[in-house]
C-alpha cells in the first residue's frame, strides 16, 4: 500500500505523530536541588501521561491511513483533538501545582501545538471531502444530461 503524502492533512498528522512520539523521551519538568543535582520528571514516569500520549499518537497514525475516507478521517481527528485538549488541561493542572518547585520545558506545550496542527488538518480534509462531493455531483449531473 502506497501512502499519498501530497495530501497536506497527512503531512500535518505525521508532524503531530512525531511530536507526540518525542514526548516519550522528553522531560516534562526539572529542578536543581540544594545539593546541585538536577532532578527531572519525564512524561513516561506518570502513567496517565504515557497512556494519553500513546493513544493520541495511535489516533494520529490511524487518521493518516484513513486518507480516502474523509469523513471517518475527520471524526478520528476530532476525537484526537478532544483527547489532546484533556491532556493539555491535565498538564496545565500539573504546571500550576508544581510551578513553585519545578521549571517546565517546551515539550509540555506539544499537545497544544498538535491541536493547532489538527485544526489545520481538519480544514484541508474538509476541503478534500467537499471536492469529492462536488465531483460526484457534477458527474451525476453530466450523466443525467447525456440521457
C-alpha positions as CSV (number, residue, x, y, z in Angstrom):
1,X,0.0,0.0,0.0
2,X,1.4,3.3,-1.0
3,X,0.8,6.4,1.1
4,X,-0.2,9.6,-0.6
5,X,1.9,12.3,1.1
6,X,0.9,15.1,-1.2
7,X,-2.3,15.5,0.9
8,X,-1.5,18.3,3.4
9,X,-3.6,16.8,6.2
10,X,-1.4,13.7,6.1
11,X,1.7,15.7,6.5
12,X,0.3,17.7,9.4
13,X,-0.9,14.5,11.1
14,X,2.6,13.0,10.6
15,X,4.1,16.0,12.3
16,X,1.7,15.6,15.2
17,X,2.6,11.9,15.5
18,X,6.3,12.8,15.6
19,X,5.8,15.5,18.2
20,X,3.8,13.0,20.3
21,X,6.5,10.4,19.8
22,X,9.1,12.8,21.0
23,X,7.2,13.1,24.3
24,X,8.1,9.5,25.1
25,X,11.8,10.6,25.5
26,X,11.3,14.2,26.7
27,X,11.4,15.7,30.2
28,X,8.2,17.4,31.4
29,X,10.0,19.5,34.1
30,X,13.1,19.7,36.1
31,X,14.6,21.3,39.2
32,X,18.1,21.8,40.7
33,X,18.3,20.6,44.2
34,X,20.0,22.3,47.1
35,X,22.9,19.8,46.6
36,X,23.3,20.9,43.0
37,X,21.9,17.7,41.4
38,X,19.3,18.0,38.7
39,X,16.1,16.2,39.3
40,X,13.7,15.8,36.4
41,X,10.2,14.3,35.7
42,X,9.7,12.6,32.3
43,X,6.3,12.1,30.7
44,X,6.7,8.4,30.9
45,X,7.1,8.4,34.7
46,X,3.4,9.3,35.0
47,X,1.1,6.5,33.7
48,X,-1.7,8.9,32.8
49,X,0.6,11.0,30.5
50,X,2.1,7.8,28.9
51,X,-1.4,6.4,28.1
52,X,-2.7,9.7,26.7
53,X,0.5,10.1,24.6
54,X,0.3,6.6,23.1
55,X,-3.5,6.8,22.5
56,X,-3.2,10.2,20.8
57,X,-0.2,9.1,18.7
58,X,-2.1,5.9,17.6
59,X,-5.1,8.0,16.6
60,X,-2.8,10.3,14.5
61,X,-1.4,7.4,12.7
62,X,-4.8,5.8,12.2
63,X,-6.1,9.1,10.7
64,X,-3.3,9.1,8.2
65,X,-4.4,5.7,6.9
66,X,-8.0,6.8,6.5
67,X,-6.9,9.1,3.7
68,X,-9.6,8.1,1.2
69,X,-12.4,8.1,3.8
70,X,-12.5,11.8,4.5
71,X,-15.5,11.8,6.9
72,X,-14.0,9.0,9.0
73,X,-10.6,10.8,9.0
74,X,-12.4,14.0,10.2
75,X,-14.0,12.1,13.0
76,X,-10.8,10.5,14.2
77,X,-9.0,13.8,14.1
78,X,-11.8,15.5,16.2
79,X,-11.7,12.7,18.8
80,X,-7.9,13.0,18.9
81,X,-8.3,16.8,19.4
82,X,-10.5,16.3,22.4
83,X,-8.1,13.8,23.9
84,X,-5.2,16.2,23.4
85,X,-7.3,19.0,24.9
86,X,-7.8,17.0,28.0
87,X,-4.1,16.1,28.0
88,X,-3.2,19.8,27.8
89,X,-5.6,20.6,30.6
90,X,-4.1,17.9,32.8
91,X,-0.6,19.3,32.0
92,X,-1.8,22.8,33.0
93,X,-3.0,21.4,36.3
94,X,0.4,19.8,36.9
95,X,2.1,23.0,35.9
96,X,0.1,25.1,38.5
97,X,0.6,22.5,41.2
98,X,4.4,22.2,40.6
99,X,5.4,25.6,39.3
100,X,6.9,26.7,42.6
101,X,9.4,23.9,42.7
102,X,9.9,22.8,39.0
103,X,10.7,24.5,35.8
104,X,8.7,23.2,32.9
105,X,10.1,22.5,29.4
106,X,8.8,23.4,26.0
107,X,7.7,19.9,25.4
108,X,4.8,20.5,27.8
109,X,3.2,22.6,25.0
110,X,3.4,19.9,22.3
111,X,-0.2,18.7,22.8
112,X,-1.3,22.3,22.2
113,X,0.8,22.5,19.1
114,X,-0.7,19.3,17.9
115,X,-4.2,20.7,18.4
116,X,-3.4,23.7,16.2
117,X,-1.9,21.3,13.6
118,X,-5.1,19.2,13.7
119,X,-7.3,22.2,13.2
120,X,-5.4,22.9,10.0
121,X,-5.6,19.2,9.1
122,X,-9.4,19.3,9.5
123,X,-9.5,22.3,7.2
124,X,-7.6,20.5,4.5
125,X,-9.5,17.3,5.0
126,X,-12.9,19.1,4.8
127,X,-11.7,20.8,1.6
128,X,-10.8,17.4,0.0
129,X,-14.2,16.0,1.1
130,X,-16.0,18.9,-0.4
131,X,-14.0,18.4,-3.7
132,X,-15.0,14.7,-3.8
133,X,-18.7,15.5,-3.1
134,X,-18.7,18.3,-5.8
135,X,-17.0,15.9,-8.3
136,X,-19.6,13.2,-7.7
137,X,-22.4,15.8,-8.1
138,X,-21.1,17.0,-11.4
139,X,-20.5,13.5,-12.7
140,X,-24.1,12.5,-11.8
141,X,-25.4,15.7,-13.4
142,X,-23.4,15.1,-16.5
143,X,-24.9,11.5,-16.8
144,X,-28.4,12.9,-16.5
145,X,-27.8,15.4,-19.2
146,X,-26.5,12.7,-21.6
147,X,-29.7,10.7,-21.3
